[in-house]
Amino acid sequence: MSDSSKGLHEENLSADVIDRHRAIVSVMEELEAADWYAQRAEAAADDDLRAILTHNGNEEKEHASMLLEWLRRKDSVLAGHLDTYLYHQGSITEAEAEAEGADSSPVSAAKPSPSSDGSLGIGSLKSKKS
């Protein structure tokens, strides 16, 4: 993990912010460890070693899940996003569009629809002579 992710970046922080930082860094460490175990398990030639490494990696995923649940309980914004994206079928990006409303997304708001004559509907830049 990069050193910039381990330490606090500000001073005089509340105990709640410091605890959330501890949990976030711990989630990062647990997922990193799970990734390492998965790589080692795949590379292992011995079946027994592969089984142990897979077991250990699954334990790390359990730890990460417990931390995520703690964070969900402490952060209502995170909880809302988890409700939007977790345990739903279909496209993840479509879930975002549905949650935010298709017309309110910055991409769709900034993208004008062409009019029937092929213009963007903003009028002519040429001055009209009367």
N, CA, C and O atoms as CSV, one atom per row, in Angstrom:
chain,resi,resn,atom,element,x,y,z
A,1,MET,N,N,0.850,-1.173,0.000
A,1,MET,CA,C,0.000,0.000,0.000
A,1,MET,C,C,0.890,1.227,0.000
A,1,MET,O,O,1.955,1.234,0.617
A,2,SER,N,N,0.449,2.262,-0.693
A,2,SER,CA,C,1.261,3.471,-0.737
A,2,SER,C,C,1.247,4.160,0.622
A,2,SER,O,O,0.263,4.101,1.359
A,3,ASP,N,N,2.353,4.809,0.930
A,3,ASP,CA,C,2.458,5.491,2.220
A,3,ASP,C,C,1.427,6.608,2.362
A,3,ASP,O,O,1.014,6.923,3.478
A,4,SER,N,N,1.006,7.212,1.248
A,4,SER,CA,C,0.034,8.299,1.333
A,4,SER,C,C,-1.319,7.825,1.844
A,4,SER,O,O,-2.107,8.637,2.329
A,5,SER,N,N,-1.602,6.543,1.748
A,5,SER,CA,C,-2.883,6.016,2.210
A,5,SER,C,C,-2.863,5.621,3.677
A,5,SER,O,O,-3.920,5.417,4.274
A,6,LYS,N,N,-1.691,5.509,4.262
A,6,LYS,CA,C,-1.593,5.008,5.632
A,6,LYS,C,C,-1.815,6.085,6.684
A,6,LYS,O,O,-2.430,5.814,7.716
A,7,GLY,N,N,-1.339,7.272,6.452
A,7,GLY,CA,C,-1.375,8.295,7.477
A,7,GLY,C,C,-2.531,9.250,7.328
A,7,GLY,O,O,-3.187,9.315,6.289
A,8,LEU,N,N,-2.765,9.990,8.394
A,8,LEU,CA,C,-3.767,11.046,8.354
A,8,LEU,C,C,-3.172,12.238,7.615
A,8,LEU,O,O,-1.970,12.488,7.702
A,9,HIS,N,N,-3.995,12.961,6.904
A,9,HIS,CA,C,-3.515,14.072,6.091
A,9,HIS,C,C,-3.795,15.428,6.726
A,9,HIS,O,O,-3.312,16.451,6.240
A,10,GLU,N,N,-4.556,15.446,7.790
A,10,GLU,CA,C,-4.912,16.684,8.477
A,10,GLU,C,C,-4.714,16.510,9.975
A,10,GLU,O,O,-4.541,15.394,10.467
A,11,GLU,N,N,-4.742,17.618,10.688
A,11,GLU,CA,C,-4.615,17.593,12.144
A,11,GLU,C,C,-5.954,17.966,12.784
A,11,GLU,O,O,-6.870,18.434,12.108
A,12,ASN,N,N,-6.047,17.751,14.086
A,12,ASN,CA,C,-7.231,18.126,14.865
A,12,ASN,C,C,-8.513,17.477,14.334
A,12,ASN,O,O,-9.545,18.135,14.205
A,13,LEU,N,N,-8.433,16.189,14.032
A,13,LEU,CA,C,-9.590,15.469,13.518
A,13,LEU,C,C,-10.375,14.836,14.657
A,13,LEU,O,O,-9.818,14.487,15.698
A,14,SER,N,N,-11.667,14.696,14.442
A,14,SER,CA,C,-12.523,14.077,15.457
A,14,SER,C,C,-12.207,12.588,15.565
A,14,SER,O,O,-11.627,11.988,14.660
A,15,ALA,N,N,-12.602,12.019,16.683
A,15,ALA,CA,C,-12.412,10.575,16.895
A,15,ALA,C,C,-13.171,9.773,15.842
A,15,ALA,O,O,-12.703,8.717,15.418
A,16,ASP,N,N,-14.348,10.264,15.410
A,16,ASP,CA,C,-15.126,9.555,14.389
A,16,ASP,C,C,-14.385,9.499,13.061
A,16,ASP,O,O,-14.355,8.452,12.413
A,17,VAL,N,N,-13.791,10.607,12.653
A,17,VAL,CA,C,-13.051,10.642,11.386
A,17,VAL,C,C,-11.822,9.744,11.471
A,17,VAL,O,O,-11.496,9.044,10.512
A,18,ILE,N,N,-11.153,9.763,12.588
A,18,ILE,CA,C,-9.966,8.914,12.759
A,18,ILE,C,C,-10.355,7.436,12.738
A,18,ILE,O,O,-9.660,6.625,12.126
A,19,ASP,N,N,-11.451,7.079,13.397
A,19,ASP,CA,C,-11.896,5.683,13.365
A,19,ASP,C,C,-12.293,5.254,11.958
A,19,ASP,O,O,-11.982,4.139,11.539
A,20,ARG,N,N,-12.988,6.141,11.214
A,20,ARG,CA,C,-13.339,5.794,9.830
A,20,ARG,C,C,-12.083,5.617,8.986
A,20,ARG,O,O,-12.029,4.735,8.129
A,21,HIS,N,N,-11.080,6.446,9.223
A,21,HIS,CA,C,-9.807,6.295,8.507
A,21,HIS,C,C,-9.185,4.932,8.815
A,21,HIS,O,O,-8.709,4.241,7.914
A,22,ARG,N,N,-9.192,4.559,10.071
A,22,ARG,CA,C,-8.651,3.246,10.455
A,22,ARG,C,C,-9.373,2.123,9.715
A,22,ARG,O,O,-8.744,1.188,9.219
A,23,ALA,N,N,-10.681,2.224,9.646
A,23,ALA,CA,C,-11.471,1.187,8.983
A,23,ALA,C,C,-11.194,1.174,7.482
A,23,ALA,O,O,-11.052,0.102,6.894
A,24,ILE,N,N,-11.116,2.335,6.858
A,24,ILE,CA,C,-10.871,2.408,5.407
A,24,ILE,C,C,-9.505,1.831,5.070
A,24,ILE,O,O,-9.379,1.041,4.134
A,25,VAL,N,N,-8.487,2.215,5.821
A,25,VAL,CA,C,-7.138,1.678,5.570
A,25,VAL,C,C,-7.134,0.171,5.808
A,25,VAL,O,O,-6.474,-0.569,5.078
A,26,SER,N,N,-7.858,-0.285,6.813
A,26,SER,CA,C,-7.918,-1.719,7.088
A,26,SER,C,C,-8.606,-2.468,5.959
A,26,SER,O,O,-8.170,-3.561,5.599
A,27,VAL,N,N,-9.687,-1.901,5.383
A,27,VAL,CA,C,-10.343,-2.533,4.239
A,27,VAL,C,C,-9.355,-2.655,3.088
A,27,VAL,O,O,-9.264,-3.699,2.443
A,28,MET,N,N,-8.622,-1.588,2.839
A,28,MET,CA,C,-7.629,-1.608,1.758
A,28,MET,C,C,-6.599,-2.706,1.992
A,28,MET,O,O,-6.237,-3.427,1.063
A,29,GLU,N,N,-6.131,-2.836,3.216
A,29,GLU,CA,C,-5.129,-3.853,3.541
A,29,GLU,C,C,-5.695,-5.261,3.402
A,29,GLU,O,O,-5.019,-6.156,2.896
A,30,GLU,N,N,-6.931,-5.460,3.848
A,30,GLU,CA,C,-7.549,-6.781,3.759
A,30,GLU,C,C,-7.747,-7.189,2.300
A,30,GLU,O,O,-7.482,-8.335,1.937
A,31,LEU,N,N,-8.209,-6.262,1.463
A,31,LEU,CA,C,-8.408,-6.581,0.053
A,31,LEU,C,C,-7.080,-6.803,-0.661
A,31,LEU,O,O,-6.979,-7.656,-1.543
A,32,GLU,N,N,-6.078,-6.048,-0.284
A,32,GLU,CA,C,-4.754,-6.266,-0.858
A,32,GLU,C,C,-4.236,-7.658,-0.487
A,32,GLU,O,O,-3.676,-8.361,-1.328
A,33,ALA,N,N,-4.425,-8.047,0.769
A,33,ALA,CA,C,-3.994,-9.377,1.210
A,33,ALA,C,C,-4.770,-10.469,0.478
A,33,ALA,O,O,-4.191,-11.485,0.093
A,34,ALA,N,N,-6.080,-10.269,0.281
A,34,ALA,CA,C,-6.881,-11.247,-0.455
A,34,ALA,C,C,-6.360,-11.398,-1.879
A,34,ALA,O,O,-6.312,-12.506,-2.412
A,35,ASP,N,N,-5.976,-10.301,-2.487
A,35,ASP,CA,C,-5.419,-10.332,-3.839
A,35,ASP,C,C,-4.104,-11.094,-3.868
A,35,ASP,O,O,-3.873,-11.898,-4.771
A,36,TRP,N,N,-3.246,-10.851,-2.894
A,36,TRP,CA,C,-1.959,-11.561,-2.826
A,36,TRP,C,C,-2.183,-13.065,-2.677
A,36,TRP,O,O,-1.541,-13.867,-3.355
A,37,TYR,N,N,-3.107,-13.442,-1.777
A,37,TYR,CA,C,-3.394,-14.864,-1.591
A,37,TYR,C,C,-3.929,-15.490,-2.875
A,37,TYR,O,O,-3.560,-16.615,-3.210
A,38,ALA,N,N,-4.792,-14.781,-3.596
A,38,ALA,CA,C,-5.341,-15.310,-4.848
A,38,ALA,C,C,-4.233,-15.540,-5.868
A,38,ALA,O,O,-4.223,-16.554,-6.566
A,39,GLN,N,N,-3.309,-14.602,-5.951
A,39,GLN,CA,C,-2.190,-14.762,-6.883
A,39,GLN,C,C,-1.313,-15.945,-6.483
A,39,GLN,O,O,-0.916,-16.744,-7.331
A,40,ARG,N,N,-1.017,-16.053,-5.214
A,40,ARG,CA,C,-0.177,-17.157,-4.729
A,40,ARG,C,C,-0.867,-18.501,-4.928
A,40,ARG,O,O,-0.232,-19.483,-5.315
A,41,ALA,N,N,-2.178,-18.538,-4.660
A,41,ALA,CA,C,-2.921,-19.788,-4.826
A,41,ALA,C,C,-2.909,-20.232,-6.285
A,41,ALA,O,O,-2.729,-21.414,-6.579
A,42,GLU,N,N,-3.099,-19.294,-7.183
A,42,GLU,CA,C,-3.097,-19.653,-8.592
A,42,GLU,C,C,-1.720,-20.134,-9.052
A,42,GLU,O,O,-1.621,-21.000,-9.922
A,43,ALA,N,N,-0.677,-19.582,-8.479
A,43,ALA,CA,C,0.678,-19.954,-8.886
A,43,ALA,C,C,1.171,-21.231,-8.216
A,43,ALA,O,O,2.130,-21.843,-8.687
A,44,ALA,N,N,0.529,-21.640,-7.126
A,44,ALA,CA,C,0.999,-22.803,-6.370
A,44,ALA,C,C,0.833,-24.092,-7.169
A,44,ALA,O,O,-0.205,-24.331,-7.786
A,45,ALA,N,N,1.871,-24.908,-7.145
A,45,ALA,CA,C,1.823,-26.204,-7.830
A,45,ALA,C,C,1.221,-27.288,-6.943
A,45,ALA,O,O,0.669,-28.268,-7.442
A,46,ASP,N,N,1.326,-27.111,-5.642
A,46,ASP,CA,C,0.849,-28.115,-4.685
A,46,ASP,C,C,-0.620,-27.851,-4.345
A,46,ASP,O,O,-0.980,-26.738,-3.962
A,47,ASP,N,N,-1.458,-28.867,-4.484
A,47,ASP,CA,C,-2.896,-28.720,-4.229
A,47,ASP,C,C,-3.209,-28.355,-2.780
A,47,ASP,O,O,-4.105,-27.549,-2.527
A,48,ASP,N,N,-2.485,-28.937,-1.830
A,48,ASP,CA,C,-2.734,-28.623,-0.421
A,48,ASP,C,C,-2.376,-27.174,-0.117
A,48,ASP,O,O,-3.117,-26.484,0.583
A,49,LEU,N,N,-1.250,-26.714,-0.636
A,49,LEU,CA,C,-0.860,-25.318,-0.437
A,49,LEU,C,C,-1.886,-24.390,-1.079
A,49,LEU,O,O,-2.255,-23.372,-0.493
A,50,ARG,N,N,-2.348,-24.737,-2.281
A,50,ARG,CA,C,-3.352,-23.917,-2.964
A,50,ARG,C,C,-4.617,-23.807,-2.110
A,50,ARG,O,O,-5.197,-22.726,-2.004
A,51,ALA,N,N,-5.044,-24.902,-1.507
A,51,ALA,CA,C,-6.247,-24.895,-0.672
A,51,ALA,C,C,-6.062,-24.003,0.553
A,51,ALA,O,O,-6.978,-23.273,0.931
A,52,ILE,N,N,-4.892,-24.056,1.171
A,52,ILE,CA,C,-4.616,-23.218,2.342
A,52,ILE,C,C,-4.604,-21.742,1.949
A,52,ILE,O,O,-5.193,-20.905,2.633
A,53,LEU,N,N,-3.936,-21.433,0.855
A,53,LEU,CA,C,-3.863,-20.041,0.410
A,53,LEU,C,C,-5.239,-19.507,0.039
A,53,LEU,O,O,-5.559,-18.356,0.337
A,54,THR,N,N,-6.047,-20.329,-0.604
A,54,THR,CA,C,-7.419,-19.925,-0.946
A,54,THR,C,C,-8.228,-19.676,0.319
A,54,THR,O,O,-8.953,-18.685,0.412
A,55,HIS,N,N,-8.104,-20.576,1.293
A,55,HIS,CA,C,-8.783,-20.400,2.581
A,55,HIS,C,C,-8.367,-19.081,3.237
A,55,HIS,O,O,-9.214,-18.315,3.696
A,56,ASN,N,N,-7.063,-18.823,3.277
A,56,ASN,CA,C,-6.570,-17.599,3.901
A,56,ASN,C,C,-7.088,-16.354,3.181
A,56,ASN,O,O,-7.451,-15.368,3.822
A,57,GLY,N,N,-7.120,-16.403,1.847
A,57,GLY,CA,C,-7.652,-15.274,1.086
A,57,GLY,C,C,-9.119,-15.032,1.370
A,57,GLY,O,O,-9.562,-13.886,1.450
A,58,ASN,N,N,-9.873,-16.109,1.523
A,58,ASN,CA,C,-11.296,-15.960,1.855
A,58,ASN,C,C,-11.492,-15.351,3.237
A,58,ASN,O,O,-12.449,-14.609,3.459
A,59,GLU,N,N,-10.597,-15.660,4.164
A,59,GLU,CA,C,-10.645,-15.039,5.493
A,59,GLU,C,C,-10.438,-13.532,5.389
A,59,GLU,O,O,-11.103,-12.758,6.078
A,60,GLU,N,N,-9.519,-13.123,4.531
A,60,GLU,CA,C,-9.271,-11.685,4.340
A,60,GLU,C,C,-10.511,-10.997,3.780
A,60,GLU,O,O,-10.820,-9.869,4.163
A,61,LYS,N,N,-11.223,-11.669,2.876
A,61,LYS,CA,C,-12.460,-11.110,2.326
A,61,LYS,C,C,-13.519,-10.967,3.412
A,61,LYS,O,O,-14.287,-10.005,3.420
A,62,GLU,N,N,-13.555,-11.940,4.337
A,62,GLU,CA,C,-14.490,-11.845,5.461
A,62,GLU,C,C,-14.179,-10.604,6.298
A,62,GLU,O,O,-15.080,-9.853,6.673
A,63,HIS,N,N,-12.906,-10.403,6.580
A,63,HIS,CA,C,-12.498,-9.240,7.379
A,63,HIS,C,C,-12.878,-7.938,6.676
A,63,HIS,O,O,-13.390,-7.012,7.304
A,64,ALA,N,N,-12.622,-7.874,5.361
A,64,ALA,CA,C,-12.975,-6.674,4.595
A,64,ALA,C,C,-14.481,-6.431,4.646
A,64,ALA,O,O,-14.920,-5.289,4.777
A,65,SER,N,N,-15.269,-7.489,4.543
A,65,SER,CA,C,-16.722,-7.358,4.582
A,65,SER,C,C,-17.209,-6.835,5.926
A,65,SER,O,O,-18.119,-6.008,5.984
A,66,MET,N,N,-16.607,-7.314,6.994
A,66,MET,CA,C,-16.985,-6.835,8.327
A,66,MET,C,C,-16.684,-5.346,8.468
A,66,MET,O,O,-17.481,-4.593,9.028
A,67,LEU,N,N,-15.540,-4.932,7.961
A,67,LEU,CA,C,-15.174,-3.512,8.016
A,67,LEU,C,C,-16.103,-2.661,7.158
A,67,LEU,O,O,-16.492,-1.565,7.561
A,68,LEU,N,N,-16.459,-3.159,5.983
A,68,LEU,CA,C,-17.393,-2.416,5.131
A,68,LEU,C,C,-18.744,-2.243,5.807
A,68,LEU,O,O,-19.365,-1.186,5.696
A,69,GLU,N,N,-19.195,-3.264,6.499
A,69,GLU,CA,C,-20.467,-3.142,7.221
A,69,GLU,C,C,-20.363,-2.108,8.338
A,69,GLU,O,O,-21.299,-1.342,8.565
A,70,TRP,N,N,-19.231,-2.084,9.036
A,70,TRP,CA,C,-19.037,-1.074,10.082
A,70,TRP,C,C,-19.067,0.318,9.461
A,70,TRP,O,O,-19.696,1.231,9.997
A,71,LEU,N,N,-18.382,0.477,8.325
A,71,LEU,CA,C,-18.380,1.776,7.644
A,71,LEU,C,C,-19.781,2.157,7.174
A,71,LEU,O,O,-20.178,3.317,7.283
A,72,ARG,N,N,-20.528,1.191,6.655
A,72,ARG,CA,C,-21.901,1.465,6.212
A,72,ARG,C,C,-22.747,2.011,7.352
A,72,ARG,O,O,-23.548,2.927,7.163
A,73,ARG,N,N,-22.564,1.445,8.521
A,73,ARG,CA,C,-23.342,1.885,9.682
A,73,ARG,C,C,-22.942,3.274,10.161
A,73,ARG,O,O,-23.743,3.960,10.796
A,74,LYS,N,N,-21.738,3.692,9.873
A,74,LYS,CA,C,-21.226,4.974,10.357
A,74,LYS,C,C,-21.321,6.099,9.331
A,74,LYS,O,O,-21.160,7.268,9.682
A,75,ASP,N,N,-21.583,5.760,8.059
A,75,ASP,CA,C,-21.555,6.762,6.983
A,75,ASP,C,C,-22.814,6.612,6.127
A,75,ASP,O,O,-22.914,5.696,5.311
A,76,SER,N,N,-23.760,7.510,6.320
A,76,SER,CA,C,-25.042,7.382,5.622
A,76,SER,C,C,-24.910,7.585,4.113
A,76,SER,O,O,-25.689,7.009,3.354
A,77,VAL,N,N,-23.955,8.379,3.663
A,77,VAL,CA,C,-23.763,8.558,2.221
A,77,VAL,C,C,-23.250,7.263,1.608
A,77,VAL,O,O,-23.746,6.832,0.567
A,78,LEU,N,N,-22.270,6.644,2.236
A,78,LEU,CA,C,-21.774,5.353,1.767
A,78,LEU,C,C,-22.901,4.331,1.785
A,78,LEU,O,O,-23.043,3.552,0.843
A,79,ALA,N,N,-23.699,4.322,2.839
A,79,ALA,CA,C,-24.817,3.385,2.941
A,79,ALA,C,C,-25.776,3.549,1.769
A,79,ALA,O,O,-26.257,2.558,1.219
A,80,GLY,N,N,-26.056,4.782,1.385
A,80,GLY,CA,C,-26.937,5.031,0.246
A,80,GLY,C,C,-26.369,4.479,-1.052
A,80,GLY,O,O,-27.094,3.885,-1.851
A,81,HIS,N,N,-25.065,4.677,-1.261
A,81,HIS,CA,C,-24.435,4.159,-2.476
A,81,HIS,C,C,-24.414,2.631,-2.477
A,81,HIS,O,O,-24.632,2.008,-3.516
A,82,LEU,N,N,-24.155,2.037,-1.333
A,82,LEU,CA,C,-24.169,0.582,-1.251
A,82,LEU,C,C,-25.562,0.048,-1.557
A,82,LEU,O,O,-25.702,-0.975,-2.227
A,83,ASP,N,N,-26.602,0.740,-1.068
A,83,ASP,CA,C,-27.976,0.331,-1.362
A,83,ASP,C,C,-28.264,0.398,-2.859
A,83,ASP,O,O,-29.004,-0.429,-3.391
A,84,THR,N,N,-27.682,1.377,-3.529
A,84,THR,CA,C,-27.901,1.536,-4.970
A,84,THR,C,C,-27.229,0.432,-5.768
A,84,THR,O,O,-27.816,-0.080,-6.722
A,85,TYR,N,N,-26.015,0.054,-5.400
A,85,TYR,CA,C,-25.212,-0.811,-6.258
A,85,TYR,C,C,-25.105,-2.267,-5.840
A,85,TYR,O,O,-24.909,-3.130,-6.695
A,86,LEU,N,N,-25.225,-2.565,-4.569
A,86,LEU,CA,C,-25.016,-3.941,-4.126
A,86,LEU,C,C,-26.281,-4.781,-4.276
A,86,LEU,O,O,-27.395,-4.298,-4.072
A,87,TYR,N,N,-26.087,-6.028,-4.630
A,87,TYR,CA,C,-27.142,-7.041,-4.677
A,87,TYR,C,C,-28.236,-6.735,-5.688
A,87,TYR,O,O,-29.398,-7.081,-5.474
A,88,HIS,N,N,-27.869,-6.088,-6.785
A,88,HIS,CA,C,-28.810,-5.819,-7.864
A,88,HIS,C,C,-28.284,-6.457,-9.139
A,88,HIS,O,O,-27.075,-6.517,-9.365
A,89,GLN,N,N,-29.196,-6.928,-9.964
A,89,GLN,CA,C,-28.829,-7.510,-11.257
A,89,GLN,C,C,-28.796,-6.396,-12.297
A,89,GLN,O,O,-29.313,-5.302,-12.072
A,90,GLY,N,N,-28.188,-6.687,-13.419
A,90,GLY,CA,C,-28.176,-5.732,-14.527
A,90,GLY,C,C,-26.960,-4.831,-14.485
A,90,GLY,O,O,-26.030,-5.027,-13.702
A,91,SER,N,N,-27.000,-3.853,-15.341
A,91,SER,CA,C,-25.878,-2.950,-15.532
A,91,SER,C,C,-25.667,-2.045,-14.313
A,91,SER,O,O,-26.610,-1.451,-13.791
A,92,ILE,N,N,-24.442,-1.959,-13.887
A,92,ILE,CA,C,-24.102,-1.089,-12.755
A,92,ILE,C,C,-24.270,0.375,-13.148
A,92,ILE,O,O,-24.777,1.176,-12.363
A,93,THR,N,N,-23.848,0.724,-14.363
A,93,THR,CA,C,-23.961,2.119,-14.778
A,93,THR,C,C,-25.414,2.517,-15.007
A,93,THR,O,O,-25.779,3.675,-14.803
A,94,GLU,N,N,-26.247,1.566,-15.430
A,94,GLU,CA,C,-27.675,1.870,-15.544
A,94,GLU,C,C,-28.298,2.078,-14.172
A,94,GLU,O,O,-29.211,2.889,-14.023
A,95,ALA,N,N,-27.816,1.359,-13.175
A,95,ALA,CA,C,-28.307,1.566,-11.809
A,95,ALA,C,C,-27.990,2.981,-11.352
A,95,ALA,O,O,-28.794,3.615,-10.669
A,96,GLU,N,N,-26.814,3.475,-11.732
A,96,GLU,CA,C,-26.453,4.851,-11.386
A,96,GLU,C,C,-27.394,5.835,-12.064
A,96,GLU,O,O,-27.892,6.764,-11.428
A,97,ALA,N,N,-27.637,5.632,-13.347
A,97,ALA,CA,C,-28.532,6.532,-14.075
A,97,ALA,C,C,-29.930,6.532,-13.460
A,97,ALA,O,O,-30.556,7.585,-13.334
A,98,GLU,N,N,-30.416,5.357,-13.080
A,98,GLU,CA,C,-31.733,5.269,-12.447
A,98,GLU,C,C,-31.738,5.979,-11.098
A,98,GLU,O,O,-32.695,6.677,-10.766
A,99,ALA,N,N,-30.668,5.802,-10.318
A,99,ALA,CA,C,-30.609,6.411,-8.993
A,99,ALA,C,C,-30.532,7.923,-9.073
A,99,ALA,O,O,-31.114,8.625,-8.245
A,100,GLU,N,N,-29.812,8.427,-10.069
A,100,GLU,CA,C,-29.635,9.870,-10.190
A,100,GLU,C,C,-30.667,10.512,-11.095
A,100,GLU,O,O,-30.755,11.738,-11.165
A,101,GLY,N,N,-31.439,9.709,-11.780
A,101,GLY,CA,C,-32.398,10.243,-12.740
A,101,GLY,C,C,-31.679,10.492,-14.050
A,101,GLY,O,O,-30.722,11.264,-14.095
A,102,ALA,N,N,-32.123,9.854,-15.104
A,102,ALA,CA,C,-31.412,9.898,-16.388
A,102,ALA,C,C,-31.209,11.319,-16.890
A,102,ALA,O,O,-30.173,11.611,-17.488
A,103,ASP,N,N,-32.169,12.211,-16.665
A,103,ASP,CA,C,-32.040,13.569,-17.196
A,103,ASP,C,C,-31.165,14.466,-16.340
A,103,ASP,O,O,-30.761,15.537,-16.791
A,104,SER,N,N,-30.859,14.051,-15.104
A,104,SER,CA,C,-30.072,14.916,-14.233
A,104,SER,C,C,-28.588,14.613,-14.261
A,104,SER,O,O,-27.806,15.304,-13.607
A,105,SER,N,N,-28.178,13.579,-15.015
A,105,SER,CA,C,-26.755,13.270,-15.052
A,105,SER,C,C,-26.016,14.345,-15.821
A,105,SER,O,O,-26.547,14.873,-16.798
A,106,PRO,N,N,-24.792,14.688,-15.405
A,106,PRO,CA,C,-24.045,15.741,-16.080
A,106,PRO,C,C,-23.816,15.436,-17.561
A,106,PRO,O,O,-23.798,16.355,-18.380
A,107,VAL,N,N,-23.643,14.178,-17.911
A,107,VAL,CA,C,-23.381,13.832,-19.303
A,107,VAL,C,C,-24.601,14.125,-20.159
A,107,VAL,O,O,-24.483,14.750,-21.213
A,108,SER,N,N,-25.774,13.680,-19.719
A,108,SER,CA,C,-26.957,13.897,-20.542
A,108,SER,C,C,-27.370,15.356,-20.536
A,108,SER,O,O,-27.932,15.827,-21.524
A,109,ALA,N,N,-27.112,16.091,-19.460
A,109,ALA,CA,C,-27.462,17.502,-19.418
A,109,ALA,C,C,-26.579,18.319,-20.347
A,109,ALA,O,O,-27.036,19.309,-20.919
A,110,ALA,N,N,-25.332,17.925,-20.507
A,110,ALA,CA,C,-24.396,18.688,-21.323
A,110,ALA,C,C,-24.449,18.286,-22.787
A,110,ALA,O,O,-23.817,18.942,-23.615
A,111,LYS,N,N,-25.166,17.250,-23.130
A,111,LYS,CA,C,-25.187,16.734,-24.489
A,111,LYS,C,C,-26.502,17.117,-25.158
A,111,LYS,O,O,-27.516,16.452,-24.944
A,112,PRO,N,N,-26.502,18.185,-25.969
A,112,PRO,CA,C,-27.751,18.613,-26.596
A,112,PRO,C,C,-28.201,17.628,-27.659
A,112,PRO,O,O,-27.383,16.950,-28.282
A,113,SER,N,N,-29.499,17.556,-27.859
A,113,SER,CA,C,-30.054,16.684,-28.887
A,113,SER,C,C,-30.158,17.458,-30.183
A,113,SER,O,O,-30.560,18.622,-30.177
A,114,PRO,N,N,-29.803,16.831,-31.304
A,114,PRO,CA,C,-29.934,17.518,-32.580
A,114,PRO,C,C,-31.408,17.748,-32.913
A,114,PRO,O,O,-32.261,16.924,-32.586
A,115,SER,N,N,-31.698,18.868,-33.562
A,115,SER,CA,C,-33.066,19.134,-33.984
A,115,SER,C,C,-33.326,18.410,-35.297
A,115,SER,O,O,-32.434,17.751,-35.831
A,116,SER,N,N,-34.522,18.527,-35.812
A,116,SER,CA,C,-34.884,17.793,-37.028
A,116,SER,C,C,-34.071,18.241,-38.232
A,116,SER,O,O,-33.923,17.479,-39.187
A,117,ASP,N,N,-33.536,19.474,-38.209
A,117,ASP,CA,C,-32.739,19.923,-39.351
A,117,ASP,C,C,-31.255,19.588,-39.188
A,117,ASP,O,O,-30.434,20.014,-39.999
A,118,GLY,N,N,-30.907,18.829,-38.147
A,118,GLY,CA,C,-29.525,18.409,-37.960
A,118,GLY,C,C,-28.691,19.378,-37.141
A,118,GLY,O,O,-27.549,19.072,-36.798
A,119,SER,N,N,-29.246,20.549,-36.820
A,119,SER,CA,C,-28.495,21.501,-36.003
A,119,SER,C,C,-28.607,21.099,-34.542
A,119,SER,O,O,-29.373,20.201,-34.191
A,120,LEU,N,N,-27.856,21.755,-33.714
A,120,LEU,CA,C,-27.934,21.486,-32.283
A,120,LEU,C,C,-29.043,22.283,-31.614
A,120,LEU,O,O,-29.234,22.188,-30.402
A,121,GLY,N,N,-29.767,23.061,-32.390
A,121,GLY,CA,C,-30.884,23.813,-31.841
A,121,GLY,C,C,-30.457,25.073,-31.114
A,121,GLY,O,O,-31.196,25.583,-30.272
A,122,ILE,N,N,-29.268,25.582,-31.431
A,122,ILE,CA,C,-28.806,26.789,-30.747
A,122,ILE,C,C,-28.911,28.018,-31.633
A,122,ILE,O,O,-28.528,29.118,-31.233
A,123,GLY,N,N,-29.424,27.830,-32.822
A,123,GLY,CA,C,-29.589,28.959,-33.725
A,123,GLY,C,C,-28.355,29.198,-34.569
A,123,GLY,O,O,-27.314,28.571,-34.372
A,124,SER,N,N,-28.485,30.087,-35.483
A,124,SER,CA,C,-27.395,30.395,-36.404
A,124,SER,C,C,-26.456,31.393,-35.777
A,124,SER,O,O,-26.875,32.283,-35.037
A,125,LEU,N,N,-25.179,31.238,-36.078
A,125,LEU,CA,C,-24.184,32.205,-35.632
A,125,LEU,C,C,-24.029,33.332,-36.650
A,125,LEU,O,O,-23.367,34.331,-36.370
A,126,LYS,N,N,-24.622,33.184,-37.806
A,126,LYS,CA,C,-24.564,34.215,-38.838
A,126,LYS,C,C,-25.607,35.280,-38.511
A,126,LYS,O,O,-26.723,34.977,-38.088
A,127,SER,N,N,-25.217,36.515,-38.716
A,127,SER,CA,C,-26.204,37.583,-38.473
A,127,SER,C,C,-27.153,37.635,-39.647
A,127,SER,O,O,-26.757,37.454,-40.798
A,128,LYS,N,N,-28.429,37.889,-39.333
A,128,LYS,CA,C,-29.441,37.971,-40.373
A,128,LYS,C,C,-29.508,39.411,-40.865
A,128,LYS,O,O,-29.521,40.347,-40.065
A,129,LYS,N,N,-29.551,39.583,-42.170
A,129,LYS,CA,C,-29.666,40.924,-42.743
A,129,LYS,C,C,-31.135,41.177,-43.018
A,129,LYS,O,O,-31.833,40.332,-43.579
A,130,SER,N,N,-31.587,42.332,-42.623
A,130,SER,CA,C,-32.981,42.653,-42.848
A,130,SER,C,C,-33.153,43.473,-44.084
A,130,SER,O,O,-34.276,43.838,-44.431
